[in-house]
Amino acid sequence: MQLVRWSHSRRKMVRGYFDKFPHSTVYFRRIRRFYIVYMVDWDEVDPFVSQGDREEMQHLINEELGRLKEYEQRKSRKG
């Protein structure tokens, strides 16, 4: 999966568009210093968005926005 483009939506939110889901818009919300999937405006012509897809999307958007280190160090990731 690749991040096709992204844009700011409103305060603390970013819209992302991915090649695997060309007709759907993914909204990310900033939590502390990184972004997580907040909502998916899913279109029926696209495949179902799985948990693994959401994690990959979060990784890609945080990498693009320079927040990958913070994303990988989040509390839910620590074991």
C-alpha positions as CSV (number, residue, x, y, z in Angstrom):
1,M,0.0,0.0,0.0
2,Q,1.2,3.5,-0.8
3,L,0.1,6.9,0.5
4,V,-1.0,8.8,-2.6
5,R,-1.5,12.2,-1.1
6,W,-2.5,13.8,2.2
7,S,-3.9,17.2,3.3
8,H,-4.9,19.0,6.5
9,S,-8.5,18.7,7.3
10,R,-9.0,20.8,10.4
11,R,-7.3,21.3,13.7
12,K,-5.3,18.2,14.7
13,M,-6.7,16.2,11.8
14,V,-5.3,15.1,8.4
15,R,-6.9,13.4,5.5
16,G,-5.1,10.6,3.7
17,Y,-5.6,8.9,0.4
18,F,-4.1,5.4,-0.4
19,D,-3.7,3.5,-3.6
20,K,-5.4,0.3,-2.2
21,F,-8.5,2.3,-1.3
22,P,-8.8,4.9,-4.2
23,H,-12.4,5.9,-3.5
24,S,-12.2,6.2,0.3
25,T,-10.9,9.0,2.5
26,V,-9.1,8.2,5.8
27,Y,-9.1,10.8,8.6
28,F,-6.3,10.8,11.1
29,R,-6.3,12.6,14.4
30,R,-3.2,13.7,16.3
31,I,-2.8,12.1,19.7
32,R,0.1,13.5,21.6
33,R,2.9,13.6,19.0
34,F,1.6,11.1,16.4
35,Y,-1.4,10.4,14.2
36,I,-3.9,7.5,14.4
37,V,-6.9,6.5,12.2
38,Y,-9.9,8.4,13.5
39,M,-12.4,7.5,10.8
40,V,-12.6,5.9,7.4
41,D,-15.1,7.4,4.9
42,W,-15.3,4.0,3.1
43,D,-16.7,3.5,-0.4
44,E,-18.3,0.2,-1.3
45,V,-16.2,-0.2,-4.5
46,D,-13.1,-0.4,-2.3
47,P,-12.0,-3.6,-0.4
48,F,-12.9,-3.9,3.3
49,V,-10.4,-2.0,5.6
50,S,-8.9,-4.5,8.0
51,Q,-7.0,-3.8,11.3
52,G,-3.7,-4.6,9.5
53,D,-4.6,-2.0,6.8
54,R,-5.3,0.6,9.5
55,E,-1.9,-0.1,11.2
56,E,-0.1,0.2,7.8
57,M,-1.9,3.5,7.1
58,Q,-0.9,4.9,10.5
59,H,2.7,3.9,9.9
60,L,2.7,5.5,6.4
61,I,1.1,8.8,7.5
62,N,3.4,9.1,10.5
63,E,6.4,8.4,8.4
64,E,5.4,11.0,5.8
65,L,4.8,13.7,8.5
66,G,8.0,12.9,10.4
67,R,6.3,11.4,13.4
68,L,7.3,7.8,13.0
69,K,9.6,7.7,16.0
70,E,6.8,8.9,18.3
71,Y,4.4,6.5,16.7
72,E,6.6,3.5,17.3
73,Q,7.2,4.5,20.9
74,R,3.5,4.9,21.9
75,K,2.4,3.3,25.1
76,S,0.1,0.8,23.4
77,R,3.1,-0.5,21.5
78,K,5.3,-1.1,24.6
79,G,5.1,-4.6,26.0
